[in-house]
Amino acid sequence: MTTTNPTVAILGPGGVGGLIGGLLARAGHRVICLAGEETAATLNRDGLRIESTQYGNFTAEVKADTELREPVDAVVVTVKQTALDQALDRVPAPVLGDALVIPLLNGLDHVAVLRERYPSAKVVAGTIKVEATRTAPGCISHTSPFAHLELAAPLDEFADRLRHAGLGVTLRTDETAMLWDKLAFLAPFALLTTRHRTDVGTVRTDRRPELLAVLDEITAVAQAAGTPVTTDTVLSFFDRAPHAMKSSMQRDAEAGRPLELDAIGGAVLRAGAAHGVETPATARLVEEVARQSNRED
């Protein structure tokens, strides 16, 4: 990392990417947002406009383009899994070189995809806890009282840059455990709220037996993958979550957008098959959500 503020590209300046890009730009970083022509034009003209209960309302000047055309220190990948393949065309491997690549995607499989696509780059698995939504091109609404990243690498200097911009950062040593910590909560949360079209509070009360069955399966898969996650630990997150909380998959279903069903539910089923752990309750939920989505298309 350079001694001056690093140049950071944001691939997909939606809710999460826009918030990160806006905070980094406000802190003095050169930020390049990679997006479609309309969004890029809007960002170059108007900047990133952030409305946040935590950080206040501000506008940050950024550069935007449809493709990465110059070296950068880091690329933060914040598109959804359903758009990943197409989005990566905006980042040519020869231009990227040995830059840092931080994907903040749901699921497990994208890390290997990125390492194969960018063999010279340093791909570091990451997760983020935040509620942020793109309300229009370049307009981001951040509603959670937190924005916290976990990165599975000793990136002390870059982590300090992120913290200086206002983001919470924890550095982890176990990539697999970090990814499963998120997926073990996200998969049952997304699948059950989407399938039953309801909030987490109703799931943990009216659908508790089904929740427990799915949690037992998913944590068994996670443990087979070598992580210490337990049903009790994940259940405690469910029981503490705000009653009205909805999953992003549920919001996508309500808006008629493509679902990250394969990245979230499919990842659990593939890992279960690989480790010889049966996952019938999870498989049924994945099938029901897929069928429900197909009927509504």
N, C-alpha and C positions, 0 to 999 in steps of 0.2 A: 504494500500500500504506500502511496506517495506521502510525503511529509505535509504537503498542502492538502486542502480538502479534496477527497477523491471525486472523480466524475462517476456518476451512477446512472445507469439506464434502467428505466422501468418498463418492462414488457407487459402491457395491459394496464393502463392507468384508470382502472375502475375504482370501486370503493376502497379496497385494500391498497392497491398500487398508487392510486391518487393521493391517499392520505400519507403514505410513506414518502412519495415524491414531493408532496407539498411541504412536509416537515423538513426533509433534507434540504430543499431549495431555500426555505426560510432560514435555515441554519448556515447558509453560505455555500452549499455544495452546488456544483454544476449538474443539473438533472436533465436527462434526455428521455422523453416519453416516446415509446414506440407504439403506434396505433394506426387505425385506418385514416384515410385522407381527411374525412370530415372532422374527426376528433383531433387529428394533428393540427389542422388549420385553426380550429377553435382554441387549442392550447397555445399555439404560437401567438394568437391575437390577444387572448384574454387571460392566459395563465391558468393555474389551478386554483379554484375557489373552494376553500374549505370552511365548512360550518361544523364546529365541534364543541361539545359541552366541556371537554377536557382542555383543549388547546385554544379555544376562542375562534372567532371568525377572521379569516385572513385570505389574501390572494398572493400566490407565489409565482414568480416568473420562471418559466421552464422553456427548454427547447423541445420541439416535437418533430418527429419524422415517421415515415412509414417503414423505414429500414435503418438498421445500425450501419453507419457509414464511416465511423472513426473508432479508434481504440477507446475503451473505457476501463475504469478500475474494477467495476462490478456491475452485474446485471441482476436485478431482482425480478423474478418471474411470478406474476400475480394473475395470470389468466386462469380461467377454469380448465379443468382437465379436458372437457369436451372441446375446447378451442386450442389446445396445446399444439397439436401437429401443425395447424395452419399458422399459428402465431410464431412458431420457431423459424418459419421462412423469413421473418423480419430480422433475424440475427444470424448472418452468415458466419460459419465457423472461422474462416480465414481472418475476418475483421475482429471477431471476438478474441482470438488468440488464447492467451493463458489467463484471462481475467477470472475474477471470482464470479460464480453463478449461484444465486440463492433462490431456489424455488420455494414458494409458499403455497403449495397446492395441497389439496386433500388426497388421501390415499397413500400408497406405497410405491407404485410402479414407475412413477415419473422420474425418480432419481436415476434409475438405471437407464431410462430413455435419454436423459440429458447427458449422462456420462458417455454414452455411446455416440451421441450426436456431436459432442464437444470434447474429444479426447485430450486436448491440450489445456482445457480450462480446469479450474478448481471448482467442482460442483459440491456445494455444501448443503446438506439437507436442512430444511428449516420448517418451523410451524409458526403460526400467529394466532393469538386470541384477540379478536376485535369484532365490533359490529360497525361496519362502514358501508355505505351504499352510494353508488353513482346515481344522482338524480337527473343529470343531463350531462352531455359531454363537457368535461372539465369541472363539473360541480359535484362535490363530495360531501355527504352528510355522515358525520361520525357521532354515533349515539351512545357508545359504551364508555364507562369511566376508565377505560384502560385500552392499551394497544401494546401487547407484550409478545415479543418474538423469542423463540428458542432456536439456537443454531448448534449443530453438532460438529463443532470444530473449534480449535483454540484461536479464535479470531479476536484477540483482545483489542487491537487497535481499531478495527472496523466496528466492533461492538461499542467501543467508547464513542465513536462518531455517531452511531445510532442513538446512544443514550443522550449525547449532547443535543441531538435534534428533538429529544423528548420521548423517545420510544423506550419501553422496557425491554431489556435483553438478558436472557440467561444462556450461558454456554454449557452445552452438554457434551459428554464424552462418548455416549452410546447412541448412535444414530437409530438403530432398530428400536430401542426402548423409547426414544423420543417420539418416533413416528407412531408407534403403537399406543403410547399414552394418549395421543390425540384421537386415533382411529377407534380405540376401544370405547370412547364416549361418543364420538361423532357418528359412527355407524348405527348404533341403536337409536340415537337421537334423531338422525335424519330419516332412517327407514320407518320408524314408528310414527313420528309426527306427520310424515308425508302420507303414509298408508292410511292413517286414521283421520287425517286432515284436522289435526288438533294440536294444542300447545303441549309443552313438556309437563306442565302441572297435571293435565288430564291423563297423559300417558302414565305418569308415575303413580296415579291413584287408580283410575278405571282400567288401565291395561297393565297393572303391575305383574301379574303372573307371566304374561307374554314378555314383558321387559326383562324379568329375571331369567327366563329361558334363553333369550337372545344374549344377555350379558354373560351367562355361564358359557355359552358356546364361544363367544368372541374372546373372552379372557382365556379360555382353554387354548384357543389358537395362538393368542399372544404369548402365553407361557411356553407353548411348544416352539415358538420362534425364538425363545430365549429371554423373554422379558418378565419382570416380576409383577406385572399388573394383576389385580384381583377384582372379583366381582364386587366385594364390599367397597373397595376404593372408588370404582366407577359409580356404583350406586349412590355413594355419598355426594358425588357431583350432581347427579340427577336430583337428589333430595334437597340440595341447596340452591339449585337453579331457580331464577325468577319464574313464577307460575306461568306467565303469559309468553315465555320465550318460545320462538319458532326457529326451525332450522332453515339454512339457506336452500336446501333441497326442496323443502316445503314451499318456500317463497318462489322458487323457480317453477314448481308445479302450478302454483296459483297463477303465475304470470304466463304460463304456456311456453316457458323456456326449456331448452334441453336439460336433462337431469344428469348429475354426476353419479349415476347409479352404478356404473361399472367401476369407477374410481374408488367408490366408498364400499358399497355392498359387494361388488365383484372382487375387490381386493381381499376381503375377508374370506370369500368362498375359495379363491385360488390358493390363499395361504393355508386354509384348512385342508384342502386336497393335498397340497405339497407336504404337509406335516402329518397326514393321516388322522385328522380330527374331523369328526362328523358335525355338520352344521345345518340340520334340517329346518330348524325354526328360522334361521337367518335366510336360508335359501328360499323358503316359502314367502318371506317378506319381500325379498328381491323380486321374485316372480310376480307377486301381487302388485307391487309398485310399478313394475314394467307394464303389466297388463292394464292397470289403471291409466298410466300415461298414454299408452297406445290408443285406448278408447277415446281419450280426450284430444288427440291430435287431429 
